[in-house]
Amino acid sequence: MKPFIYQKQYVLVFLFLLIGLKNHAQKTIKAHKITTKISIDGVANEADWKQHAIAGNFIQTRPDNGKTSVRNTEIAVLYDDSYIYVLGIMHVDTKAEINSQLTARDDTGNADVFAIQIDPFGETREGYDFTVTAAGVQTDIKLSQNDSYGNFNVVWESAVKLYDDKWIAELKIPFNSIRFPKENMNNFKINFQRIASKLNEESYWSPIKPEVDGYLNQFGSLEDLPKITPPLNLSFYPFVSVVNEKSPDGTSKTTLNGGLDVKYVHDNSYTLDVSLIPDFSQALSDNQIFNLSPFEVRFNENRQFFIEGTEIFDKGGYLYTRRIGGVPININNISLGEDEEIVENPIASNILNLVKVTGKSSKGFSIGVLNGITARSEATIRNTTTNEFRNVQTNPFTNYNALVLDQTLKNNSSITFLNNSVWRSGKDYDSNLSALLFRGYTKERTYSLYVKKAVSQKYFSDQKDEFGHQYYAYLSKVSGNWTGGISANLYDEKFDNNDFGFLTRNNQFNLRANINYRNNNPKKWFNQYSIGIDHGQRYYYSLFEKEFVYYKLQGDATFKNNSVFFGSFAYIEKRQDFFEPRTKDRNFNKPAQLEYFAEYQTNRNKNLSFAGYAVYVQTLNSDIFSDEFIAGYGVRAQLGQHVSLYFSQDLTNIPSNSGFVTRENDALIFGKRSVKELTNTIEASYAIYSKLSMNVRVRHYWIQVDYDDQFTLNNQGNLDRNTYMIDPDIFDDNFNSFTIDYIARWQFAPASELSFNYKLGANLFNNQINSSYGTNLKNTLQQDNSNTISLKMTYFLDYNKIRKL
């Protein structure tokens, strides 16, 4: 059992981390019932505010962690039967100290910020963040134990007003917009946050200690909030859109679409979201690349239904919602006759409807159900001799279903069961994934154990069913100046959850150990710094062959001027790649490497900021693999109160490496190649006021792959000369992808929006590897392109207001 020769050193690493933490008392604030109407206007002259506003005594997280904020902040919390009211009075020396940059909704930019964060159940499992900037821009975020979700959007009110010596924020949050216990509010947790941009200061009412793992668990308590019984929580989001789509072949079509999204919250615990005839025409374009690897490329989920309120489905990392409405399963499995050609072959499946149910009980039980149905997809085939047409099914009628059941345990621990299934009509196979997860913490959240066990199943009509397994365990110290842990992760060769998930590869066994020291209160030059070591090993599981071993030293630091530095140095041993040959159990030997990484970011609170990184990979003892250089930078500029610009550039230069190109008889042919890759991105935003903004994003991706030699991969994993008459130039690639995304949004009423979107996409692919950047950009812009123009209006209807009409 080769992997366990390192077992002793892994145990020693973890034993070194056994350092305890002290528990800290949390703050409390009282909620008071309003006695008069509260006007949300940023004035705060009502008697209730004046009587109950208290000094917040905020504590800095940065730049001087643990010290009292340099500016005073007053806070107050009021309530009635339907709303929570929150007041923040942020004192300043002068009005010039207030940064009130205008941005789009859900983007705070560099503006000053006041926020309230709440955990109504007090179990550190689920929370909410309601933020307003000094420019009046709203942001709402869903919080979980280990992450945050910025695409959470609900209806709430806020108003901001600037004064010579302060700025005031008033927030009015409906109980209908959050989940909370229906029995009582005895465990309601709360926190307040302030960011003073020009002072580079972030502070909290209940201190957030960087050395303590978790965020929700560091909130204070909101007292005297009684049992609340809100009205029926039912809302409708009807929409209508006009969409014009033009394909690269010049065909154009205009469609008038209508649909309805419905949200219903039952018993203040369970939320039902239904999308009938969904419209994703305004989703952001994907960042296309030219893929030289043997693995699928993962793209971000940009469709609103799947990125809002789906945080419960992220548990375990098994769900990839891009599969719903994704590429048809048989898009490349079309048999053609000698005189046939493909006329039309849809690259995506049409979504018929979507349903999402999420909920949480007062006893810590959470549930999530996500269901999507896609229609049958067909390719159209034409006989070039007879001009007859026939249709071939590329994707059957398909049902996708995800289920998550989660129970909170003692010490904020949890146990989770999840199931993702795909059912296809007809003879195509069905699939299923089931997993059990446990995450445990010690009482003071010093140590953690995370365990996963998953089983994947494929059910075929004409062959034996397949079952695969994953095992994962991570034992770690998560709080304190010293943190780290040890982990093991195993995917057998049959494990495959890619029908409704994303897994780059299976058939691997990984061992890892890491240890890190962080100082959050250093003197002299730094606000904080950390340094750590990381060691990992990976094995090709079915043969139990070692693939690679790495050792890494890494660190980061935040300076007093709020600039940030990251750096690392890694040694990677000579390794075996079992996937590049594209043939089962064949390996390709790669040389050892030294990797140097550095990144520097200036203070992002300035009107002009810069960030840049560089990676230098030094190859050891190789005639084919050369040193590699990767670098990138970004410049961000704020032009006045309304306009922000961002430009970034990323460059990869690999003078020489090797990869699979083709098969010749039974031989695996590899090519020696150079790779040059460049990506330019420009973004511009113009916010007229807090509810009307425009954004444009332009991206050009360019890669050139130049092959100048070819070899045969032998059985030992090395490259040999051969006598095949193969011209390596035929594998040269020159690829460009150019996209434009423009969107203008006007929130004309609460949760109601009118948006205009324009998208353009153009690709250029040839073998002209000696062409210049300017020539490629010009030729790409002259290509036949696809573009989409859409105008969409969504209107928010509250059932309670409709009923009163």
N, C-alpha and C positions, 0 to 999 in steps of 0.2 A: 504494500500500500504506500506508494511513493509520496502522495501528498501529505501524509501525516508525519514526515520527518521534521516538519516545521511546527508541529503541534506545541512543543514545549515553549518555543519563543512566542507563540501567540498567547499562551496562558500567562507568560511573564509580562507581556505588554498589558494585559487586562488587570493583573494584580497590581501593577504600578499605578493604575488609575483609581484605586480604592481610597479616595479621599472624600470625606463627608462635607456637607453643607449645613449651615445654620438656617433655621426657619425664620421668616420675617413676618411681623404682623402687617395686616393690610388696612388701608384707610376705609372710612365709612362716610357717607353723606346721606342726608335725609331728603326724601321727596315730600313736597307739600301740595295739597289740593288747592287749585285756584279758587279765588273768591270773586274775581271780576274777569271779564274777557281779556285775553292776551292778544294784542295785535302784533303780528310778525312784520316788523318794519325796521328793526335795527336801532330803535330808540330806547327801549327798555325803561320807560317811565312809569310803568304800572306799579301799583303799591306792592303787589306780590313779589315782583323782582327786587324792589328796593329792600323789602323786609328780609328776604331769604338769600340774597347773594352773599357768598362767603369768599374769603381769600383761599385760593386753591393751593398755594404753597407748592407749586410744581417743582419737580426734580429733573435735572438734566439727564438725558441719555448721551447726548453729545453737545458741545465738544468736551465738557468736563463732567464725565459720568459720575453721578451721585451727589453733585453739588446743586444748591438751590438755583432756580432760574434767575437770570439777571433782571428780568422784568416780571412785574406782578400780573397775575391773572385771577379774575373773579369768576365764580361759577355758581349756578343754581339749577335745580331740577323741580319742575312743577308737573302736575298731571290733572286730567279730568277723566271722565268715563271713556273717552275715545282717543286721547292723545297724550304723549309725553312732550313737555316743553323744556327746552334746554337753553340756558343763557351762558355766553362767554364774553367777558369784558377783558380785552387784551391791552394792557397799558404799554405805552411806548414813551420815549423821550421826546420825539418830534414826529410829525406826520410823515416826514421824509423817510423815516425808518420803516414804514409799512410798504411792503412789496405787493402790489395789487395787479399783477399780470393777468390779462384775460386769456382764457383758454377754452377749449371745448369741454362739454360735460364729461366727467370722469377723468379729467386730466388737470392735476393741480399745478403743473409747470413749476415755476420758481416762486409762486406767490406764497404769502403768509397763510397759515392754515390753523383752523380750529376744528377739532373733531371730538365726537363722543363715540365710545365703543362700549357695547353692551353684550352680556351673556345672560339672557333671561333665566335660563335653567340653572346657571351656576355650576355646570358640570365640566367646564373647559372643553366642550365638544363642538359647540356651535355658537357663533357670535355674529355681531353686525357692527359695521363702522359707517357712521354718517359724518361726512366731512364737508366743510364749506370754506372756501378761500376768501381772502380779503377783497377779491373781485366779485364775490357772490356766486362762484362756480361750485356746483354740487358734485360730490363723488359719494357713491355708496358701495360698500364692499362686504361680501360674505366672508366670515372668518371661520376657519376650522382649527383643529388642534395643531396642525403642522403647516398650514398654508393659508392663502387668501385668494379671493376670487373677485376681480375687479369688474366682471361683467354682470354682477348682481344689480338689478335696477328695480326700484320701487318708487311709489309716490310719497313725497314728503315736501314740506315747505321750509324755506329759510329766507332770511334777509340779513344784509350786512350794511353797516354804515361806518364811514371813516370820520374820525374827529382829529383835532390837533394833538391830543395826548393819548389817544386810544382808538381801538376799533371794536365794534360790538357786533356779535353774531347771535341771532335768535333762530332756533330750530323748532319745528313742530312736526313730530313723528307719529303717524297713526299707529295705534296698536294693531290695526289690520295689516300693517306692513312687516310685522315680525311675528315669530312664534314665541309663545311664552306659556308657563304652566297655568292651567285653568283652575287648579285648586288654590294656590297661594303664590305669593311673590317673595317668600322668605329668603330665597337664596339668589336673588337678583344681583348680578355682578356688573360693575360699571367702571369706566375709566375715561379720562379726558386727555387730549393731546393738543399741544401747541407747537407749531414750527414757525420760528422767526427767521425768515430767509436771510436777511442782510446781517444778522448776527450769527449765522451758521448754527443756530441752536434748535434742538428738538428736546422737548420736555413733556413730562406726564404728571398728572395728579397723583396716581398710584404708581410709584417708580417701576420702570421696566429695567430689570437688571440683566445685562447681557450675559452674565455668567450663569443665569438660571435658564434652564430649558423651558421653552414654551412661552406663550404670550397671554392667552386667556387666563391662565392660572395665576397671573400677577395682577389681575384687576382688583379693585376695591369693592365695597358693598354699597348697594342702594337700599336704604331702610325706609320703612313706613309706607311702602307701596301696597295697597290693598288688593284683594281679588278683583280682577277686571273681567267684565263680560262684554266683549265688543259685539257690534251688529254683524249680521250675515256678511261674510267675506266672499263676494262673488263679483268678478269683473270681466269685461269683454274688451278685446282689442281687434275690432274689425279693421281690415286694410284693403286698399285698392291700389293697383300699380299699373302703369303703362310701361312696357318693356319692348325696346327695339334691339334685335340681335342681328349682327352681320357676321357671317362666317368668312374664312379666308378665300373661299371660292367665289365670293361676291354675292351669294344669296342672302336675302334679308327678310326678316319677318317681324311683325309688330303684334304683340298680344296684350289684351286687357285682362288683367288678373284680379281676382278678389278672393279673400280668405278671411278666416276668423281664428284668433287665438283666445282661449278661455282659461281663466284662472279661478279656481274655487278652493277655499281653505275650509276644511271640515273640522269642527270642534276645536279650532285653533291649534290643530296638531298636524293635519295631513293636507298637503297641497296637491291639487290636480291641475296639470297644465295640458291643454289639448291644442294642437295646431292642425287645422283643417286646410288642406291645399296650401302647404307652406311655400313661401317665396324667398329664395336665397339669392336673388339676382344682384343684390348689393354687397355680397360677401367679398372681402378683400382677396385679390389675386394671390395665388400661391407663388412662393419663391422657387421657381423652376431651376434645376441644375442639370448638368450632364453627369450621369452616374457611371463611374468606372468600377464601382465595387460590385460584388456578387449579391448585395443585399438591397432590399426595398428602401426607398427614401420615405421618410415620415414627414408629412406636412401638418401645419397647425390647423386646428379646428377654428374656422372663422364664422361659422353660422350661429346666429344669436340663440336659437332654441337650444343648441347643444352646449353652449358655453355659459348659459345663465342657469343657476340653480341645480347644476349637475355635480356639485362637489362631492356628494356622497358616493357617486359612481367612480370617483378617482381612487378609492381605497384599493390597495394592492397593485395598481397600475396595469390592470388587465384590459380595460375598455378603451377602444379606439373608435369614436363615433363617426369618423370619416368613412367607415365601411358602409354606413347607411347612405344609400344614394351614391356609392362609389363605383369603381370600375366593374363592369359585368364580369362574372366569374369565367365565362367562356369567350371573352372578347378575342383571344388569340387562337382559339380552337375551332377554326372554320375550315372545312375541307372544300377546295375549289376544283372544278373540272378544268380541262385544258383551255376552254374558251370562256372561262368565267372570270369576273372581276368583282371586287367589293365596291358597291356604290355608296353605301352608308353603313356606318358601324358606330353606334352611340358609345361615347366614352364614359357615360354615367347612367345610373339607373334612376328612373323617375320615382320620387317619393310621393306616396299617396296620402299618408297621414302619420302624425306623430302624437304619442301620449306619454306623459311623464307624471308620476305620482311620487311625492316625497313627504316624509312626515317624521315626527318625533314625539314620543309620549313623555309625560312627566316623570316616568320611572326610568328614563334613559334608553328606551328602545327606539331605534330609528329604522325606517324602511325606505327603500327607493325602488321604483319600477319604471323602466324606460322601454317603450315599445315603438318600433317603426316598421312600416310596411312599404315595400317598393314594388313597382309594377314590372311586368314582363318586358324584357328588352329584346329587340330583334335587329339583325343586320340584313341589309338588302343586297342581294347578289344579282348581277346582270350577265346574261349570256351574250357575249360580243358578236356571235354569229347570227343568232335568232332574235336578239334584242328582247328576249323574254326575262322576266324578273321572278325571283323567289326569295322568300324570307327564311332566315335561320335564327333560331332562338339562341341568344348569348347569355341571357340571365333569366331564370324563372321568377315567377311571383314568389317573393321572399318576405319572411317575417323575422325581425330581429327583436330579441327580448333580453333585458338585463334586470336582474333582481339582486338587491343588497339588503341584508338583515344585520343590524348592528346593535349590540347591547353594551352599555356602559357598566364597568365593574368597579371594584374598590380602587381607590387611589388614581382615579381617572384612567384606569386601564380599560380595555375593551376587547370583545371577541366579535368577529365578523364572519358571516357566511355570504358568499356571492355566487351567482350563476349567470353566465352569459350564453345564450343559445341562438342558433340560426336554423330556421326551418325553410327548406326550399321545396316547392312543388315539383312533381315529376321525378326523374331519375337522378338528378344531381344530389350529391351527398348533403347530409345535415351535420351540424357540429354542436358541441356543448363544452362549456368550461365550468367546473365547480372548484371553489377554493374556500379554505378555512384559514382565517387570520387571527392572531392573538398579539396584542401589544400591551405589555405590562410595565408598570412603574412602581418604584418603591415609594414610601409614604411622602418623602420630601422631594420626590422627582429627581433623585440623584442618579439612579441607574434604571436602565430600560432593557427589556427583552422583547424582540419582535420576531415572530415565527409565522411562516406561510407554508401551506401545503395545497397544491393545485393539481387537478386532473383534467386533461383535455381528452375529448372523445370525438371521433369522426365515424359517422354511420353511413355505410355505402349500400347500394342496392345490388351491386355485382361483384363485390370483393369483401374480404375480411375487414371487420371494423378495426380502427386503430385507437389505442389508448396511450397517453403520455403522462408523465409526472414531473412536477417541480417540487423541490424542497428548499426552504430558505430559513436561516436563523441568524440573528444579529444580536449579540450581547454587548452592551455599551454603557459607558458613563457619559451622561448627557448634560450634567450641570457642574459648575465649578470652573476654576481656571484651567484645570487639566481635564480634558475630555478625550474620548476615543473608544475603540472597541474592536471586536473580532467578528467576522461573519463567514458564512459558507452558503453557497448557492449552487443548486444542481438542477439542470434541465436535461432529461434524457433525450435520446434521439427521436422519439415519437411525439414529444410534447409540441403542440402547435395550437396557438390560440388566435391565429391571424384572420380567422373568419369574422371575428367581432373584436379583435384586439390587435396589438402590434408587438411582434417579437422579431428582432433583427435576426437572431439565430438561436437554435437549440443545441443539444448535444455538447454541453459544456459543464464543467465543474470549477467553481471559483472559490478561492480562499483569499481573505483580505484581513489585514490588521493595520490600524492607524492610531496615532496618538498626537494630541495637539495641546499646546500651551497658549493661553490668551491672557494678556494683561490689559485690563480695561481702565486702569488708572496710572499710566506711566507718567514720568516727569519729563521735562525739557521739550523734546521735539514732537512727541506723538500724543494723540488722543487715545489711541489704542494700537496694539500690535499683536500678532500671533505668529507662531511658528510650529510646524508639525512634520511628522514623517509618516509615510504611507508605503505599504508593501502589499503586493498582490501576486497571485499565481492563477493561471488558467490552464485547464486540462481538456483535451478532446475526449469526452467521456466514454464513448463506445470502445475506443482503443486504449483508453487511459494513458494517452501520450501528452506530455507537457507541451503546451502551445507557447506560452511565454511567461516570464517573470519580470517584474519591475520593482524598482526602489525609487522613492521620490522624497525630496526635501522641499517643503513649500512654506511660504509665509506671506503675510500682508500687513499693511500698516496704514493708519489714517493720521495725517499730519495735523498740526495745530491750525494750518490754513485751510483745512477741510479737503485737501487733496489726498488721493489714495494711491497706494502702490501694491501690486501683486507680483510675486515672483516664485519660480519653482525650477528645480533641477532634477532630472530623472535619468536613471540608467535602465535600459531595457535590454535584457539578455537576447542572444541569438534565439530566433523563434521559428515555429512551424505554423504555417497558415493552411488549414484544412478546407477552406472554402474558396479561395482564389482559383484552384484548379477546376472548379465546377464539376467535380467527379467525386463520388463518395469514397472516403478514406484515403484519398490521395493528398499529399501535403506538398507545400512549396516552402523551402527554407529561405528565411529573410535574415539579414545581418543584424548584429547588435547595434544599438544606437544610444547616443547621449542627446537629451532634449533640454533646451534652455528656453524658459518662458519669462517674459516681463510685460507688465501692463501698468500704465500710469494714467490717472484721471485728475484733472484740475478741479477746482471747486465748482460744482454744477449750479451753485446758487448765484453765480455771477452771470451777467448778461452775455458774456462770451466764455465758453468752456471748451475744453479739448480732452479727448481720450484716445490713447493709442496703445497698441500691443505689438509684440514681435515674438516669433517662435523660430528658433534655429535648431535644426535637427542634424546632428553630426553622425554620419554613418561610419561604422568601424569595419575595416577589412572586407571590402567588397569591390569587385571590378565593374559591377553593373549599377548598384545603387549609389547615388551621389548624396551630398549634403542637401538639405531642403531648407527653404526660407519661406515663412508665412508672416504677413504683417497686415495691419489695418489701423485705421484711425477714423475718428469722427469729430466734427466741429459743430457745436450748437450755438446759435446766436438768437438773442431776444432783441428785436428792433421795436422799441417803444412798448406800449402797453398791449398792442393788438397782434403783432406779427412775430412769429418764431420760425426759424429756419434750421434745418439739420442736413448735413452732408456727411456721408461715410464712404470709405473706399477700403476694399479688402483685396489683397494680392497673395497669390500662391505661386512660387517658382520652384519647380522640381526639375533640375537639369537632366536627371536620369533615374529611372526605376524600371520595374518590369511587371507585367500583368498578363493574364490570359487573353488570347485574341481569337483562337479558332481550334478546330480539330482537323487533323489530317490522318485519314484511316483511323487507327486506334491511338495515334500520338496526340498529346496535348501540346499545342503550340503557344508559346509565350513571346511577347514582343518587348523589346527594349524601347523605351519612350521617354520623351520629355513632356512635362505638363506645365502650362502657364494658364493661370486663372485670375480673372479680374471682375470684381463686382462694384458698381457705383450706384449709390442710392441718394436721392434728394427728396426731402420732405419739407413742405411749407404749410403753415397753418395761419389762418386769419380769423380771429374772433371779433365779431362786430360788437356783441355783448354776450352775456353769460348763456343765452339761450339760442344764439345764432352764430354758427361758425362754418368755416370751409377748410378742407384739408386736401392736399394733393401729394401723391407719392409716385415718384418715377424711379424705376430700377432697370439697370442694364447689366446683364450677366454675360460674360464672354470667357470661353475656354478654348485653348488649342492643345491638341494632343498629337505629337509628332513621333512616329515610329521610324527607327532607322536600322533595326536588326531584329532577327527572330531566332528562337531556340526551341528545343524540345525538352519538356520536363521529364526527367528520368524517375525511376521508382524510388530513388533515395531523396527526391525533393529538390534536386539541383538541376541547373540548365546546361544542356549539351548542344554542341553544334550539330547540324543535320544537313542532309543533302537535298531537302525539299526546295523546289523552285517556287518559293513564296516571296512576293514583293512586299516588304513591310509597309510601303507607302500606301497600299490600298486600305490600310486600317487607320490612316490619319483622319482626325476629326477636328472640325472648326464649328463651334456651336455658339449661337447668340440667342438670348431671350430678353425681350424688351417689354415692359409693362408700364401702364399709367393707371393709377386709381385716383379718381377725384370724387369727393362727396361733399355736399353742402347739407347741413341739417338746421332746421328751425323748429324748436319746441314751442309751439304756439299755444299750448295748454298743458296742464299737468299730465305727463306720460303720453302726450299726443305729439306727433311729429310729422313734418313734411320734409322729405329728403329727395335730393337729386343726385344721381350717381352716373359717372362715366368711367368705363373700363376699356382699355385697349391692350391687346396682346399680339406680339409679332415674334416669330422665330425664324432664324436663319441657320441652315445646316449644310455644310459642304466640307471639302477636304483641302481648302486653300489655307494651309497652316502658315504660310509666309505673309499673309495679308496683315495690314496694320490695324490698329484700334479704330482710327478714324474711318477707314474703309469699311470695316465691319459694322460700325454704328450706322454709317450712311446706307449700306446695303440692307441692313435689318429694317431700317425705317422705310425703305422702298418696297419691302415685302408686302404681299397681301396679308392683311391682318384681320383679326377678329375684334369686334368691339361691341359693347353693350351700353345702351343708354336707358336709364330707368328713372321714373318719377313715382314715388310711393308716398301715400298718406296713411298713417295709422292713428286711430282715435281711441282714447281711453274712456270707457263707460263703466261707472260704478253702479252696481245694481241698486244700492240704497238710494242713490240720487235719482235713478230712473223711476223707482217706485213712488217717489214723492211728486213726480210731475203730474 
